[in-house]
Protein backbone atom coordinates (compact mmCIF):
# COMPACT_ATOMS: atom_id res chain seq x y z
CA UNK A 1 0.00 0.00 0.00
CA UNK A 2 1.48 3.40 -0.91
CA UNK A 3 1.77 6.40 1.42
CA UNK A 4 -1.21 8.19 -0.13
CA UNK A 5 -3.52 5.24 0.48
CA UNK A 6 -2.39 4.91 4.08
CA UNK A 7 -2.68 8.61 4.86
CA UNK A 8 -4.88 10.51 2.38
CA UNK A 9 -3.51 13.89 3.47
CA UNK A 10 0.06 12.79 4.06
CA UNK A 11 3.09 14.49 2.70
CA UNK A 12 5.85 14.01 1.95
CA UNK A 13 6.44 10.79 0.15
CA UNK A 14 8.95 8.38 1.60
CA UNK A 15 11.72 9.69 -0.65
CA UNK A 16 11.41 13.19 0.85
CA UNK A 17 11.48 11.87 4.41
CA UNK A 18 14.51 9.73 3.57
CA UNK A 19 16.21 12.73 1.94
CA UNK A 20 15.85 14.88 5.06
CA UNK A 21 16.67 12.10 7.50
CA UNK A 22 19.87 11.40 5.57
CA UNK A 23 20.68 15.11 5.43
CA UNK A 24 20.42 15.44 9.23
CA UNK A 25 22.20 12.15 9.92
CA UNK A 26 25.23 13.26 7.87
CA UNK A 27 26.46 15.72 10.45
CA UNK A 28 26.11 16.65 14.08
CA UNK A 29 24.46 19.97 13.22
CA UNK A 30 23.00 21.13 9.90
CA UNK A 31 21.87 24.69 10.61
CA UNK A 32 23.28 27.63 12.58
CA UNK A 33 20.80 27.37 15.48
CA UNK A 34 20.07 31.09 15.02
CA UNK A 35 16.62 32.42 14.26
CA UNK A 36 15.79 33.20 10.65
CA UNK A 37 16.31 36.95 10.28
CA UNK A 38 13.06 37.47 8.36
CA UNK A 39 11.06 35.71 11.08
CA UNK A 40 12.82 37.77 13.74
CA UNK A 41 12.00 41.02 11.95
CA UNK A 42 8.35 40.12 11.33
CA UNK A 43 7.52 38.40 14.62
CA UNK A 44 9.15 41.13 16.70
CA UNK A 45 6.22 43.37 15.74
CA UNK A 46 3.50 40.82 16.53
CA UNK A 47 1.69 40.12 19.78
CA UNK A 48 2.81 36.66 20.97
CA UNK A 49 0.21 33.93 20.66
CA UNK A 50 0.35 30.45 19.19
CA UNK A 51 2.87 29.66 16.46
CA UNK A 52 3.51 26.74 14.12
CA UNK A 53 6.88 26.32 12.40
CA UNK A 54 6.44 24.00 9.40
CA UNK A 55 9.66 22.21 8.47
CA UNK A 56 11.24 23.32 11.75
CA UNK A 57 14.48 21.40 11.28
CA UNK A 58 16.58 21.61 14.41
CA UNK A 59 14.12 24.04 15.98
CA UNK A 60 15.86 27.43 16.09
CA UNK A 61 12.84 29.46 14.94
CA UNK A 62 10.35 27.72 17.25
CA UNK A 63 12.77 28.05 20.17
CA UNK A 64 13.29 31.74 19.45
CA UNK A 65 9.52 32.27 19.35
CA UNK A 66 9.04 30.40 22.64
CA UNK A 67 11.72 32.60 24.21
CA UNK A 68 9.62 35.63 23.30
CA UNK A 69 6.41 34.35 24.82
CA UNK A 70 4.89 32.42 21.93
CA UNK A 71 3.29 29.00 22.48
CA UNK A 72 5.42 27.40 19.80
CA UNK A 73 4.99 24.15 17.92
CA UNK A 74 7.52 22.88 15.39
CA UNK A 75 6.99 20.05 12.95
CA UNK A 76 9.43 18.23 10.70
CA UNK A 77 9.59 14.95 8.78
CA UNK A 78 13.06 14.08 10.12
CA UNK A 79 13.17 12.13 13.36
CA UNK A 80 16.77 13.25 13.86
CA UNK A 81 15.92 16.92 13.38
CA UNK A 82 13.01 16.71 15.82
CA UNK A 83 15.18 14.98 18.43
CA UNK A 84 17.77 17.76 18.08
CA UNK A 85 15.08 20.42 18.35
CA UNK A 86 13.70 18.89 21.53
CA UNK A 87 17.19 18.71 23.03
CA UNK A 88 17.92 22.34 22.10
CA UNK A 89 14.65 23.53 23.67
CA UNK A 90 15.37 21.58 26.85
CA UNK A 91 18.88 23.01 26.98
CA UNK A 92 17.42 26.52 26.62
CA UNK A 93 14.89 25.75 29.37
CA UNK A 94 11.96 26.45 27.05
CA UNK A 95 8.76 24.55 26.50
CA UNK A 96 8.25 23.91 22.80
CA UNK A 97 6.11 21.20 21.27
CA UNK A 98 8.01 19.40 18.52
CA UNK A 99 6.22 16.87 16.34
CA UNK A 100 7.63 14.41 13.84
CA UNK A 101 5.61 14.05 10.65
CA UNK A 102 3.55 16.11 8.29
CA UNK A 103 1.31 19.06 9.00
CA UNK A 104 -1.59 16.71 9.64
CA UNK A 105 0.03 15.91 13.00
CA UNK A 106 -1.28 19.21 14.39
CA UNK A 107 -4.85 18.14 13.71
CA UNK A 108 -7.34 20.94 13.22
CA UNK A 109 -5.53 23.40 15.48
CA UNK A 110 -5.19 26.98 14.28
CA UNK A 111 -2.26 29.26 15.03
CA UNK A 112 -1.78 33.02 15.22
CA UNK A 113 1.44 32.66 13.25
CA UNK A 114 2.32 29.89 10.80
CA UNK A 115 5.81 30.08 9.42
CA UNK A 116 7.71 28.07 6.83
CA UNK A 117 11.31 29.15 6.38
CA UNK A 118 13.28 27.83 3.42
CA UNK A 119 10.89 24.92 2.87
CA UNK A 120 12.67 23.44 -0.12
CA UNK A 121 13.60 19.86 -0.83
CA UNK A 122 13.70 17.13 -3.43
CA UNK A 123 11.41 17.26 -6.43
CA UNK A 124 8.82 14.90 -4.91
CA UNK A 125 8.16 17.16 -1.91
CA UNK A 126 4.94 18.80 -3.19
CA UNK A 127 5.84 22.14 -1.64
CA UNK A 128 2.76 23.96 -2.95
CA UNK A 129 0.46 21.44 -1.25
CA UNK A 130 2.39 21.76 2.00
CA UNK A 131 2.15 25.54 1.96
CA UNK A 132 -1.54 25.49 1.06
CA UNK A 133 -2.19 23.17 3.99
CA UNK A 134 -0.09 25.41 6.23
CA UNK A 135 -2.28 28.36 5.23
CA UNK A 136 -5.35 26.46 6.47
CA UNK A 137 -3.79 26.32 9.95
CA UNK A 138 -3.74 30.14 10.26
CA UNK A 139 -6.30 31.41 12.79
CA UNK A 140 -8.62 34.29 11.79
CA UNK A 141 -6.59 37.47 12.03
CA UNK A 142 -3.37 35.44 12.06
CA UNK A 143 -0.33 35.53 9.84
CA UNK A 144 1.34 33.20 7.34
CA UNK A 145 5.04 33.88 6.80
CA UNK A 146 6.82 32.01 4.00
CA UNK A 147 10.52 32.74 3.59
CA UNK A 148 12.22 31.24 0.55
CA UNK A 149 15.56 31.10 -1.17
CA UNK A 150 15.90 33.31 -4.24
CA UNK A 151 18.13 30.62 -5.71
CA UNK A 152 19.65 27.29 -4.76
CA UNK A 153 21.43 27.25 -1.39
CA UNK A 154 25.16 26.43 -1.48
CA UNK A 155 24.59 22.83 -0.32
CA UNK A 156 21.89 22.05 -2.92
CA UNK A 157 23.94 20.40 -5.65
CA UNK A 158 25.87 18.18 -3.26
CA UNK A 159 22.61 16.80 -1.84
CA UNK A 160 20.61 16.18 -5.01
CA UNK A 161 18.43 19.24 -4.38
CA UNK A 162 16.78 20.20 -7.64
CA UNK A 163 13.88 22.42 -6.56
CA UNK A 164 12.77 25.33 -8.72
CA UNK A 165 12.89 28.63 -6.86
CA UNK A 166 9.96 30.97 -7.37
CA UNK A 167 9.75 34.71 -6.96
CA UNK A 168 7.33 36.19 -4.40
CA UNK A 169 4.66 36.98 -7.00
CA UNK A 170 4.75 33.46 -8.44
CA UNK A 171 4.61 31.94 -4.98
CA UNK A 172 1.64 34.05 -3.93
CA UNK A 173 -0.23 33.20 -7.14
CA UNK A 174 0.29 29.47 -6.53
CA UNK A 175 -1.03 29.71 -2.98
Secondary structure as the mmCIF struct_conf table of DSSP 4:
data_model
#
loop_
_struct_conf.conf_type_id
_struct_conf.id
_struct_conf.beg_label_comp_id
_struct_conf.beg_label_asym_id
_struct_conf.beg_label_seq_id
_struct_conf.end_label_comp_id
_struct_conf.end_label_asym_id
_struct_conf.end_label_seq_id
HELX_RH_AL_P HELX_RH_AL_P1 UNK A 3 UNK A 6
TURN_TY1_P TURN_TY1_P1 UNK A 8 UNK A 9
BEND BEND1 UNK A 12 UNK A 12
HELX_RH_AL_P HELX_RH_AL_P2 UNK A 14 UNK A 25
TURN_TY1_P TURN_TY1_P2 UNK A 26 UNK A 26
BEND BEND2 UNK A 27 UNK A 28
BEND BEND3 UNK A 31 UNK A 31
BEND BEND4 UNK A 33 UNK A 34
HELX_RH_AL_P HELX_RH_AL_P3 UNK A 37 UNK A 43
TURN_TY1_P TURN_TY1_P3 UNK A 44 UNK A 45
BEND BEND5 UNK A 46 UNK A 46
STRN STRN1 UNK A 50 UNK A 54
TURN_TY1_P TURN_TY1_P4 UNK A 55 UNK A 55
TURN_TY1_P TURN_TY1_P5 UNK A 57 UNK A 58
BEND BEND6 UNK A 59 UNK A 59
HELX_RH_AL_P HELX_RH_AL_P4 UNK A 60 UNK A 67
TURN_TY1_P TURN_TY1_P6 UNK A 68 UNK A 69
STRN STRN2 UNK A 71 UNK A 76
BEND BEND7 UNK A 77 UNK A 77
HELX_RH_AL_P HELX_RH_AL_P5 UNK A 79 UNK A 92
TURN_TY1_P TURN_TY1_P7 UNK A 93 UNK A 93
STRN STRN3 UNK A 97 UNK A 100
BEND BEND8 UNK A 101 UNK A 101
HELX_RH_3T_P HELX_RH_3T_P1 UNK A 103 UNK A 106
TURN_TY1_P TURN_TY1_P8 UNK A 107 UNK A 108
STRN STRN4 UNK A 111 UNK A 117
BEND BEND9 UNK A 118 UNK A 118
HELX_RH_3T_P HELX_RH_3T_P2 UNK A 123 UNK A 125
HELX_RH_AL_P HELX_RH_AL_P6 UNK A 127 UNK A 135
TURN_TY1_P TURN_TY1_P9 UNK A 136 UNK A 137
STRN STRN5 UNK A 138 UNK A 147
BEND BEND10 UNK A 150 UNK A 151
TURN_TY1_P TURN_TY1_P10 UNK A 154 UNK A 156
HELX_RH_3T_P HELX_RH_3T_P3 UNK A 157 UNK A 159
TURN_TY1_P TURN_TY1_P11 UNK A 160 UNK A 160
HELX_LH_PP_P HELX_LH_PP_P1 UNK A 163 UNK A 167
HELX_RH_AL_P HELX_RH_AL_P7 UNK A 168 UNK A 174
#
